[in-house]
Amino acid sequence: MKVEDITLADLIIQFRRDKYIVLSILLFTVLCFLLFSYYLPEEFESEAVLMPSEDILSSAGAQVGAPLGGLASLAGLSFPTNAKTGLALEILRSRKFILEFVELNKLEVELMAVSGWDAGSQRLIVDQGIYDSKKGEWVNGEPLKRDLYIRFQKLFSVSQTEDNFIILRMRYYSGELAKKWLYMVISAINEEIRVRDFSNASKKIEFLREKESVVQKSEAKAVFYKLLEEQIKQAMVAEVADEYVFTIIDPPFLPEKKIYPKRALFAVGGLLAGFLICLLYSLVRLLRLEYK
């Protein structure tokens, strides 16, 4: 008998003949998978829901209307739009922002050398083979920036709902740190865009004041001063607003249940692995019996 000649009925009959062996294999693989899951470090996930902040200058820019559009475009000016939210989301995912965030907050050890969380001592478990805590130095040299970026990306995620809400998630061995880092990311992106807009508005104000003497007609002057007023408003908002781009709707929380490892999934994985082993075992048994 060849393998292609074996039918499903043959396998079922062979399973019934070897039912005790089959059950033993299934039980063994499930237990192995479950035991393995207990050796894996637990991870917790914190989540925050954000909404794009209402922009005062956006509504003001709309009120200025078409008469300002031509002059604004000639001056190289533009009023804030939803593009600011898109820009902030892309920056959140960018290599530059993530690496600067990691470096500024000195998270290299937590990202690359920690292997788990000790619930008893409430401390991170640092792999001494990677980072020597006593000497305060890396055993095999500092981690590459590429590796830091990839590691952070695995822990942090950004998504946007159809209703334009922003969902940020951070997972880590410590729920406290996941929550803390999420707050820090939100603060960092708001500050990043705020500083950018303040700098841009300041440059535009300086440009408009330099061109003030060129404007002659009274109608043009009215439009000109309106443009200048809008840029001053933008600079003022950028200077004082904390939640400049994103307003926190649901703040980062302290997770109570682990997100990984999910032992039910490991049990299912063990069951599938056991079934494949049983299938292979039954095939071999059938072929050997026919050969004899």
C-alpha positions in Angstrom: 0.0 0.0 0.0 1.2 3.5 -0.9 0.6 6.6 1.1 -1.8 7.9 -1.6 -3.9 4.7 -1.3 -4.7 5.4 2.4 -8.2 6.7 3.0 -9.7 8.7 5.8 -11.6 5.6 6.9 -8.3 3.7 7.2 -6.9 6.5 9.5 -10.0 6.5 11.7 -9.8 2.8 12.1 -6.1 3.0 13.0 -6.8 5.8 15.4 -9.4 3.6 17.2 -6.9 0.7 17.3 -4.3 2.9 18.9 -6.7 5.1 20.9 -4.7 4.9 24.1 -1.5 5.8 22.4 -3.2 8.6 20.5 -4.7 10.0 23.7 -1.3 9.8 25.5 0.4 11.7 22.7 -2.3 14.4 22.7 -2.2 14.8 26.5 1.7 14.9 26.4 1.9 17.6 23.7 -0.8 19.8 25.4 1.0 19.5 28.7 4.4 20.4 27.1 2.9 23.4 25.4 1.3 24.6 28.7 4.4 24.1 30.7 6.4 26.0 28.1 3.9 28.9 28.4 4.5 29.1 32.1 8.2 29.7 31.5 7.5 32.7 29.2 7.5 36.2 30.8 4.1 37.8 31.1 3.3 40.9 29.2 0.7 43.6 29.9 -0.9 46.1 27.6 -2.1 49.6 28.3 -4.3 51.6 25.9 -5.3 55.2 25.4 -8.0 56.7 23.3 -7.3 60.1 21.8 -9.2 62.6 19.6 -7.6 65.2 17.3 -7.7 68.5 19.2 -10.0 71.2 18.1 -7.8 73.8 16.3 -8.8 77.4 16.9 -6.9 78.6 13.9 -8.6 76.1 11.7 -12.0 77.6 12.2 -10.5 81.1 12.1 -8.9 80.2 8.8 -12.2 79.1 7.4 -13.8 82.4 8.4 -11.2 84.3 6.5 -12.6 82.9 3.3 -11.6 83.0 -0.3 -10.2 86.6 -0.3 -7.3 85.5 1.9 -6.6 82.4 -0.1 -4.7 84.0 -2.9 -2.6 86.2 -0.8 -1.9 83.4 1.7 -0.7 81.1 -1.0 1.5 83.8 -2.4 3.0 84.3 1.0 3.6 80.6 1.4 1.1 80.4 4.2 -1.6 77.7 5.0 -4.1 77.3 7.6 -4.2 74.1 9.8 -6.2 71.3 8.5 -6.8 67.6 9.2 -3.4 67.1 7.7 -1.9 67.9 11.1 -3.4 64.8 12.5 -2.0 62.7 9.6 1.4 64.3 10.1 1.3 63.5 13.9 0.4 59.8 13.2 3.2 59.4 10.7 5.7 61.0 13.1 4.5 58.6 15.8 5.5 55.7 13.6 8.7 57.3 12.3 12.2 56.0 13.1 13.5 59.5 14.1 10.7 60.1 16.6 11.0 56.7 18.2 14.8 56.7 18.5 14.8 60.2 20.0 12.1 59.2 22.4 14.1 56.1 23.5 17.3 58.1 23.8 15.7 61.1 25.7 14.1 58.8 28.3 17.0 56.3 28.5 15.0 53.2 27.7 17.8 51.2 26.0 18.2 48.8 28.9 14.4 48.3 29.4 14.0 47.5 25.7 17.0 45.3 25.0 18.2 43.8 28.2 15.1 43.0 30.3 13.8 39.5 30.2 10.8 39.8 32.6 9.2 41.2 35.7 9.7 40.0 39.3 6.4 40.4 41.0 7.8 39.6 44.4 10.5 42.4 44.4 8.5 44.6 42.0 11.6 44.9 39.8 12.6 44.3 36.2 14.7 41.2 35.6 17.8 42.3 33.7 19.7 39.7 31.7 23.3 40.1 33.1 24.6 38.4 30.0 23.5 41.5 28.0 23.8 44.3 30.4 25.9 44.3 33.6 23.8 46.1 36.2 26.7 46.4 38.7 29.1 48.0 36.2 26.4 49.8 34.4 27.7 48.8 30.9 26.7 46.6 28.0 28.5 43.2 27.9 28.7 43.0 24.1 28.5 46.7 23.2 25.5 49.1 23.0 22.5 47.9 20.9 22.1 49.1 17.4 19.6 51.8 16.7 17.9 49.6 14.2 17.3 46.9 16.9 16.0 49.6 19.3 13.6 50.8 16.7 12.3 47.3 15.8 11.9 46.4 19.5 9.9 49.5 20.3 7.7 48.9 17.3 6.8 45.5 18.6 5.7 47.0 21.9 3.9 50.1 20.6 1.0 50.4 18.1 -1.0 53.2 16.6 -4.4 52.8 14.9 -7.3 55.1 13.8 -11.0 54.3 13.9 -13.5 55.2 11.3 -14.8 57.9 13.7 -11.3 59.5 13.6 -10.4 58.4 17.1 -6.8 57.4 17.7 -5.9 54.3 19.6 -2.5 54.0 21.2 -1.3 50.7 22.8 1.8 49.9 24.7 2.7 46.4 26.0 5.5 45.5 28.4 6.5 43.1 31.2 5.3 45.7 33.7 1.8 47.2 33.4 3.0 50.3 35.4 5.7 51.0 32.8 3.4 50.4 29.9 1.0 53.0 31.3 3.8 55.4 32.1 5.4 55.1 28.6 2.1 55.7 26.9 1.6 58.9 28.8 5.1 59.9 27.8 4.5 59.2 24.1 1.3 61.3 24.1 3.1 64.2 25.7 6.1 63.8 23.3 4.0 63.9 20.1 2.0 66.9 21.3 5.2 68.7 22.1 6.8 67.8 18.8 4.0 69.2 16.7 3.5 72.2 19.1 7.2 73.2 18.7 7.1 72.8 14.9 4.0 74.9 14.5 5.3 77.6 16.9 8.5 77.8 14.9 6.6 77.9 11.6 4.2 80.6 12.8 7.1 82.7 14.1 8.9 82.5 10.8 5.7 83.5 8.9 5.1 86.4 11.3 8.6 87.6 10.7 8.1 87.3 6.9 4.8 89.3 7.0 6.3 92.1 9.1 9.2 92.3 6.6 6.7 92.7 3.7 4.5 95.1 5.6 6.0 98.2 3.9 5.4 96.7 0.5 1.6 96.6 0.8 0.1 99.9 -0.4 -3.6 99.5 -1.0 -6.0 99.8 2.0 -7.9 96.6 0.9 -4.7 94.6 0.6 -3.5 96.0 4.0 -6.7 94.7 5.6 -6.2 91.2 4.2 -2.5 91.4 5.1 -3.1 92.3 8.7 -5.8 89.6 8.9 -3.1 87.1 7.8 -0.7 88.5 10.4 -3.4 88.2 13.1 -4.0 84.5 12.2 -0.4 83.7 12.5 -0.1 85.4 15.8 -3.1 83.4 17.0 -1.5 80.2 15.9 1.8 81.1 17.6 -0.1 81.9 20.8 -2.1 78.6 20.8 1.1 76.6 20.1 2.9 78.4 22.9 0.3 77.6 25.6 -1.6 74.5 24.6 -0.6 71.2 26.3 -2.9 68.8 24.3 -2.0 70.6 21.1 -2.6 67.8 18.6 -4.4 65.0 20.5 -6.8 65.4 23.4 -7.0 62.4 25.7 -10.5 60.9 25.8 -9.7 57.7 27.7 -6.3 57.9 29.5 -3.7 55.1 29.7 -4.8 52.6 32.3 -3.0 50.1 34.6 -3.7 46.7 33.0 -4.9 44.1 35.5 -4.7 41.0 33.2 -1.8 39.8 31.1 -2.1 39.9 27.3 0.6 37.3 26.8 1.0 34.3 27.0 -2.5 33.2 26.4 -2.4 29.7 27.7 -5.7 28.6 26.0 -4.0 29.3 22.7 -0.9 27.3 23.8 -3.2 24.4 24.7 -4.9 24.5 21.3 -1.4 24.6 19.7 -0.4 21.6 21.7 -3.6 19.8 20.6 -2.9 20.5 16.9 0.8 19.5 17.2 -0.3 16.3 19.0 -2.8 15.5 16.2 -0.2 15.9 13.6 2.1 13.5 15.5 -0.7 11.0 15.8 -1.5 11.3 12.1 2.1 10.6 11.2 2.3 7.7 13.7 -0.9 6.2 12.3 0.4 6.5 8.7 3.7 4.8 9.6 1.7 2.0 11.4 -0.6 1.4 8.5 2.4 1.2 6.0 4.3 -1.2 8.3 1.3 -3.4 8.7 0.7 -3.6 5.0 4.4 -4.3 4.4 4.3 -7.2 6.8 
